[in-house]
Amino acid sequence: MISINTSENKKVYFASDQHLGAPTSEASFPREQKFVTWLNDVKKDAEVIFILGDLFDFWFEYKTVVPKGFVRVLGKLAEIKDSGIPIYFFVGNHDLWMHDYFEKELNIPVFHSPQEFKINDKLFLIGHGDGLGPGDKGYKRMKKVFTFPLFQWMFRWLHPDLGVRLGQYMSVKNKLISGDEDAKFLGEDNEWLVQYCKRKLETKHYDYFVFGHRHLPLEIQLKENSVYFNTGDWIQYYTYAVFENDKLFLKEYKQ
């Protein structure tokens, strides 16, 4: 478990699902600019920044090559990290094949599963949120294939021009990867992440669960002192979560 103690007037920020590069690099460029502007704003009072996955709509790390583009957001993350503000990155279902590039180039830790953090005296469980809880069996099977070392080794042998183009196509067209469905609240009994959080509470108390993936800004009271937050997305809602004065809030970024 990682412990974080916030300094006076400092905040902790959470954002996810920017999907940079979708549906095309040109179409996502204004969203990248907006997210970079947000990063520039929050660095003024950030104690820590959490990026909860799907920053990119597709990402694959060859040994010597990464996907072209995203210079502005990568540069801003490097600047913030170099200034002394910790950043934690959780891979999502679209940047599933992220390995050590962020760690080596940006000195940003990368997590592939939910992690516990203690922020001041509050216990958080934080992650992207894909493949958790009951259901979603098709994606869970696909994830096992995509994370299998032999499959990744075989994909790496594709020339990057072909591999990245194929990955981008699959990211948009394959519904198991893209989650291409209406992002509508399904009710607590049908929200897999809500069910996942409730099951976790059966064995351990958490003050806050913070996830992305659903593309819906959500705040759901699970128990008297336990709340599930979903950070929404940077496609439709431009929402994020902020922890200040020992409470977590959802906010919309209006530039």
N, C-alpha and C positions, 0 to 999 in steps of 0.2 A: 504494500500500500504506500502511495506517495502522499505526504502531508504538505499542505500549503497554508501558510499564514499570511493573510493580506495585511498590508501596511495601511496606515490611515489614508482614507479617501481613494484607495485603490479598489479595482473591480476585477472580476473574473468573467471572461467572455466565452461564449459557445456559439459556433455557427457550422452549418453543414449544407451539403447538396447544392453547390454552385454549378456543377456540371459544365465546367468550362470546355468549350469545343463543340457543344451541342446546340442546335442541330448541325451547325457549321462554325468554323472559327470566326468567320465574319459576323455571323448572327450573334455569337456569344460575346463578341468583343465589348459591347457596351456594358454587359453584366460584369465582365472582368474589371472594367474601369470602375464600376460602382463598388465592387467588392474591395478593390484596392483603396478607394477613397474611404470606405468604412474602416479598413485596417489602419489607415493613416489617422483617422479620427480616434479610434479606441486605444491606439498606442499611447495616447497622452495620459491615460489613467489606468492602463491595464497592469494588473499584477501577473496574470497568466492569460493566454489565449488557447482555446481548444478548437481544433478543426476536426469535425466529426465525420469526415468521409465524403466521398463523391465530390471532391474538389474539382476533379477532372471527369469528363464523361467517358474517357478511356485513357488508361495508363498502362504501359508495359515497359519494364526495365530490361533491356539487353545489357550485356556486360559492359559495353562501351557506348550505348546509344539510349536516349530517352526520347519520347515524342516531341516533335517540333512545336514551338510556341510557348505561350504562358509566361513570357519573360517578365512582364510587369508584376504579376502576382508572386512569382518566385523571387524576384528582386526585393519586393516589399517584405516578404516573409524573412528573407535573409537579413535585411536591414533591421527589422524588429528584433530578431533573435540576437544579432550582433550588438544591439543596444542594451542587452541584458534582460529582456523580457522572455520568460520561458514560453515555448509553444509546444503543444502536444498534438500529434496527428493520429487519427484513427482511420484505417483504410475502410472504404465502403465496397459495395458490390461492383462499382464501376472502376475504382482504382485498386481492385483486389490484388493486382500483380505488382504492387509497390514493395520494394525490398529495402535496400540500404542507401538509396540515392539521397533522400532527405536527411538521413542521419550523417552521411559523409559530407555532403555539399552544404547543408544548411544547419547541421548540428541539432536537428529536430527529431526527438524520439518518435518512433512509429509503432503503433499497436495494432494487432490483428484480431483482438477479441476485447470484450468489455473489461474495464479495469476499475478498481476501487481507488478513490481519492478521498482524503480527509481535508476539507477546506474549512479552516478555523475549527469549529467544533461540530461541523455537519459532515455526515458520511454520504458520499456520492457513489453511484455506479454509472459509469459513462461508457458509451460506445457508439458505433454507427447504427446498429439495430437490425441488419439483414440476417435472415435465417434464425431468428430467435423466437421462442415460444412455439405453440402448436401450429400445425398447418405449414403452408409454403413448401410442401415436400418436393415439388419439382425443382425449385431453386436450390434446396438443400442438396439434392442429388447432383445437380449441375456444379455447385460449389465444390463438392468433393472431387469431381473430375478436374475442374479448373485449378484447384490447389494441389493436385497430385504432381509430385516433382517430375515424373516422366512426361506428363503432358506439357508442363512448362518448358522442359528441355527440348521437346520436339517443336514447340511453337517458336522457341528462340532461334531455331535453325532457319526459319523463314526470313528472307531479306526484310529489313525494317520497312521498306516502302510497301511491301506486300502485307507484312504482319500488322502494321499499324492501320493500314486501310481496311483490312479484314476485321480487325478489332473494333474500329470505329463503326463499321457497318453492323456488326453483331450487337454493339452496344445500343444502337438505335432500333434495330429491327427485331432482335430477339426479346420477346416480352419477359422471359425469365430474368434476363439481365437488366433490361431497361425499366421494368416495372411500369410499362406503358398502360396505365389504367387511370380512371378518374380518381383523383386523390380526395375521397370523400370519407368523412368520419363514419365508421361502420357500427358504432356502439361499443361499449366497453367489452361486452361478451365476445365480440368478433374482431377486436383489435388485438393482434397477436402479441404486440409489445406490451400492451396493458396486462394481458394474461401472464406473460413472462415475468413482469415486475411483481405481480401478485404472488406468483409461485416463489420468487426469490424472498419475498417478505415472510414466507412460512418458516424460513430457517434463520433469517438474519434481518435486522432492521437497517433500512437506509432512509435517510432524510429526503434524498432526491435521486431520481433516475433521470438521466439526460441522454436522449438519443436523437438521431436524425432519421433518414431513410424514408419516412412516410410522406414527406413533402407537405405536411400539414402542421401548422403551429398549434400545439395542443398543451393544455395544462389540466391534468386529471388528478383529483384527490383520491389516493388509494386507501390511506388510513388517516387517522387524526394528524399524525406528524410525518406523513410520507406522501410525496407528490411525484407524479411522472410528468416530465416535460418533453415535448418534441420541438426541435428548433425550426421546423418548417423548411423553406428552401429559398434560393436566390434566383428563381425563375418566375414565380408568381407572387410570392409573399414578401420576400426580402426581410425575413425575420431572423432574430437571434435571441439568445438568452443571456442575461447578465446577473451575476451574483454580487450584490452590494448590500451592506448593512446586515449581513447574515441572512438575506432572503434572496430567492431566485425569482426573476421576472422575465417575461417574454416582451420583446420590443420589436417594432418595425423600423427599418432604416429608411428615412425619407431624406433624400439628397436634394 
